[in-house]
Each structure stands twice: as structure tokens, then as C-alpha cells.
Amino acid sequence: MNARTESAAGSKVRVATASLAGCFGCHMSLLDIDERILELVELVEFDRTPLTDTKTFGPCDLGLVEGGVANAENVAVLRELRAKCRTLVAVGACAVTGGIPAMRNSVPLAECLDEAFVHGMGLANPGVPDDPELPLLLSQVHPIHEVVRVDYFLPGCPPSADAIWSLLTAVLEERPLHLPLQQLHYD
């Protein structure tokens, strides 16, 4: 069976994506594959993804995760993806290393909250939000491999559309991933 055209269930390869603590730039790079997206939709069926706002989530062949793990909701989403995806990919610097969100790791969380919500410039109603709807912040931002097992790592901030395409085609064709330097090097 060729993973490029069929999943273990006998239909198109099912792909789920998620954006955790980050800027959504990796999803934008995925969209930057331009006309190749037409080829991609012939090969895959998107399950849970913010690109389509699909909320259902069943077993998937491939999960793509961007963003670091900064709060309890990120942990829950990531663990669900790992449980339901046969192959999981950390996409971008935030998922691979914690990226920009992890810059807060050198400052205690209480100081970050105080600066952002109590003593920050231009605050109209100073005070740390205390709403049960808000996910509990973790004391540190983590790369996703510190929370779940990851099968592939695709660095970049964000990775180029060509690097994402190379990763997708390698995984779908079940062949080793080899990225040329120009897909990983930024001037």
C-alpha cells in the first residue's frame, strides 16, 4: 500500500494540524506551497485543522504541529494529537525549540504577568486576568518533544513552503527526508 494515496484505512491520507503558542506563520508557509496545494488535496484529507476550522478529530496518519507548549490547553491538544496521529511532525522553531514564546523562560512567570497586566505601559484596567475560560499558563514554554514523542523535526521561522512540501512528499511517499541546504538556510 502506498501511503501517498492511501492510509491504513484505505482512503486518502488523513492529516491534522494544530497551532499552539506561536504566530501561525508555519500554517501560512503551508499555504505558500501555492498551486501545489491542489496536488496536496488530491493526496490527503484534512481532519482537524485551523485552515478549514474542522473540529472533528479521528485517527490520522500525519499530524503537523506548530508553536511551543505554553499553557494547559496546549498540553491537552498536543497529547490528543500524539494519541491520534501515527506520525507527528514538529514544524517551525517554536515547536522544535520553543522559539520566540520561550524567550519568557528566563523571567519568572509572576514577573511576566506583572509586567504584562499590572505595570505595563498603556494599561486601562491593570490586573492579571482571572477567568476560568483562560488556560493555565505553564511556568516555562516547552518545545513539543519535551511533552510528547515527535517523529520529524522541521526547523525554520517559519520553514519555507519548499521545505514543508519536501517534508510532506517524503512522509507521504514513505521515503527518507533530505532537505537541501537552501531550504534550511536563510540570509
GICOR-V778263 format. One record per backbone hydrogen bond with DSSP energy under -0.5 kcal/mol. NH is the residue of the N-H (numbers start at 1). CO is the residue of the C=O. If there is no record, write none. Layout:
<<NH,CO> <NH,CO>>
//
This chain:
<<3,1> <5,2> <6,2> <7,11> <10,7> <13,43> <15,45> <16,62> <17,48> <18,64> <20,18> <20,66> <21,68> <22,20> <28,24> <29,25> <30,26> <31,27> <32,28> <33,30> <34,31> <36,33> <37,34> <38,35> <39,35> <40,36> <41,37> <42,38> <42,39> <43,39> <43,40> <44,40> <45,13> <47,15> <49,54> <52,49> <53,49> <54,49> <60,84> <61,14> <62,14> <63,87> <64,16> <65,89> <66,18> <67,91> <68,21> <69,142> <70,68> <72,136> <75,71> <76,72> <77,73> <78,74> <79,75> <80,76> <81,77> <82,78> <83,79> <84,80> <85,81> <86,60> <87,61> <89,63> <90,152> <91,65> <91,89> <92,90> <92,154> <93,156> <96,92> <97,93> <98,93> <98,94> <99,93> <102,98> <102,99> <103,100> <104,101> <105,102> <106,103> <107,104> <111,108> <112,108> <113,109> <114,110> <115,111> <116,112> <117,113> <118,114> <119,114> <123,120> <127,117> <134,131> <138,70> <142,69> <144,95> <145,95> <146,143> <147,144> <148,144> <151,88> <152,88> <154,90> <155,153> <157,158> <159,156> <160,183> <164,160> <165,161> <166,162> <167,163> <168,164> <169,165> <170,166> <171,167> <172,168> <173,169> <174,171> <175,170> <178,176> <180,178> <183,180> <184,180> <184,181> <185,181>>
//
